[in-house]
Amino acid sequence: MDLAEPIDIFVVVTARDIKLLRHFFLSYQVFFRQPGNIHLLIWYREKHLLDQIECPRNLVVHYKDSVDELCEDDFRNQMYLKLIADRFVETKWFWVVDCDFLICAPLTWGEFCRDGKPIWCVRPWTKLAEKTWRDGTEAFVGANIPVLFMDEPVYVFNRLVLQDMRNRINVKQVLSQPTAPSEFAAYGFFAHSEYHHLYSWQDTSKIQHECVAYRVNQKPPSYLVLDRDSNLSDAANAKYVVFWSHWELAESKMRDYLLEAQRRYFGQVRLLPEDNIIFLPVTLDMFAKDGAVAWDGIYPDGWVKSHSAFTSYFERPGIIELQLEVPEAGGVSDTAVVISIDGSEHSFPLNVGVNAVDIPIKCQAEKVKLIFSYNNNGQESHCRTLIARVNSFCFLDR
């Protein structure tokens, strides 16, 4: 294998990912040392958000709209698009990343390889947290998968392997099968079974080696570690780090890591990470379907994030009503929410129990921010702060 050959990068994003993607792009410009292009998949309606950030010159933008078979579930879509990535990339080998990857040291193709072959990390299945991925992936490939093929986020795909995988497996089923698979576990299993000679297979339960990647969050066995005190030194000699994109601190931590990485390797900050707020566009239909999920204001299980922002594109004026429940044993006190609409701020205290919070929407293109304040009462730093949960939401005409 020629370590100087071009290597493309493939990434799929949604609107809420743009704020993190810009930090990956900056880290790429600072630290990536391999020729090749970045191929990005995004909906055309979200292009205006991409236009707000600085993009690498070698970025090639593709639109999801050109893939007719996609469904309404963009989580399923991104898995499917990775399994047809060979339609978009141009190099024999390519690196599949997500928006929450951050390169924090000079990185070349050789860092992904052992004995001239790309690394793929495996280990035995263990905890209950991994059972759903196993069940879904085994149903997807139609076979028993004896080990976990997504142990470390080092995902280098081969175009010909991926094409052959689609010849033997109906990958469209990822869009509809009841239990979602892992696209990485599925590809890893297929490559291990049919193209074993192309990869250097590393069993991390037996082989102790320095990994090119470091997971800040989603560490086994719980996959629930959210360390507010994490910093670049935790990553040791890893060349890139991976966050959990849903974590409300992911963006600020990506900025901190990137600043620290530049000081470590150059003695100075060469490029400053962007810190402007990206207001996600939200229509009435989007709100009616997803509530605060539409503007990335809550975690998948309904707990609010301390900061969120959106631009309203509602067809008519009215009131967004959120029913917020503050838990009695949540570990925080003195809870309040500040609602800022086009710079005009109003603060509302939140009591233990259910609270109705109204967000007046008067016209198109209003910029809205929600900021929750609270007393943390010394809660453990590795825990997610449970401020309030959204019990229900609705839009009321005025």
TAKAFEN-V63408 format. One record per backbone hydrogen bond with DSSP energy under -1.0 kcal/mol. CO is the residue of the C=O (numbers start at 1). NH is the residue of the N-H. Records with the same first field share a line. If there is no record, write none. Layout:
CO = NH / NH
This chain:
2 = 5
8 = 95
9 = 39
10 = 97
11 = 41
14 = 17
15 = 18
17 = 20 / 21
18 = 22
20 = 23 / 24
21 = 25
22 = 26
23 = 27
24 = 28
25 = 29
26 = 30
27 = 31
28 = 32
31 = 107
35 = 7
37 = 9
38 = 60
39 = 11
40 = 62
41 = 13
42 = 64
43 = 46
44 = 47
46 = 49 / 50
47 = 51
49 = 52
50 = 53
56 = 59
58 = 38
60 = 40
62 = 42
63 = 66
64 = 67
67 = 70
73 = 77
74 = 78
75 = 79
76 = 80
77 = 81
78 = 82
79 = 83
84 = 87
85 = 88 / 89
92 = 159
94 = 157
95 = 10
98 = 101
100 = 243
102 = 241
107 = 33
108 = 111
109 = 112
110 = 113
112 = 119
114 = 117
117 = 114
118 = 200
120 = 202
122 = 204
123 = 148
127 = 130
128 = 131
130 = 134
131 = 135
132 = 136
133 = 137
134 = 138
135 = 139
136 = 140
137 = 141
138 = 142 / 143
148 = 123
152 = 154
155 = 96
157 = 94
158 = 162
159 = 163
160 = 164
161 = 165
162 = 166
163 = 167
164 = 168
165 = 169
169 = 171
170 = 173
171 = 174
172 = 175
173 = 176 / 177
182 = 186
183 = 187
184 = 188
185 = 189
186 = 190
187 = 191
188 = 192
189 = 193
190 = 194
191 = 195
195 = 198
196 = 199
200 = 120
202 = 122
203 = 206 / 207
212 = 239 / 240
214 = 242
219 = 223
227 = 230
231 = 234
232 = 235
233 = 236
235 = 238
239 = 104
240 = 214
241 = 102
242 = 216
244 = 247
247 = 250
249 = 253
250 = 254
251 = 255
252 = 256
253 = 257
254 = 258
255 = 259
256 = 260
257 = 261
258 = 262
259 = 263
260 = 264
261 = 265
262 = 266
263 = 267
280 = 311
282 = 313
283 = 287
284 = 288
285 = 289
286 = 290
287 = 291
290 = 293
291 = 294
292 = 295 / 297
293 = 296
297 = 305
299 = 302
302 = 390
303 = 299
306 = 372
308 = 370
309 = 280
310 = 368
311 = 282
312 = 365
318 = 361
319 = 396
320 = 359
321 = 394
322 = 357
323 = 391
324 = 355
325 = 389
326 = 353
333 = 375
335 = 350
336 = 373
337 = 348
338 = 371
339 = 346
340 = 369
341 = 344
344 = 341
346 = 339
348 = 337
353 = 326
355 = 324
357 = 322
359 = 320
361 = 318
366 = 312
367 = 342
368 = 310
369 = 340
370 = 308
371 = 338
373 = 336
375 = 333
376 = 379
380 = 383
381 = 228
382 = 226
385 = 387
388 = 304
389 = 325
392 = 323
394 = 321
396 = 319
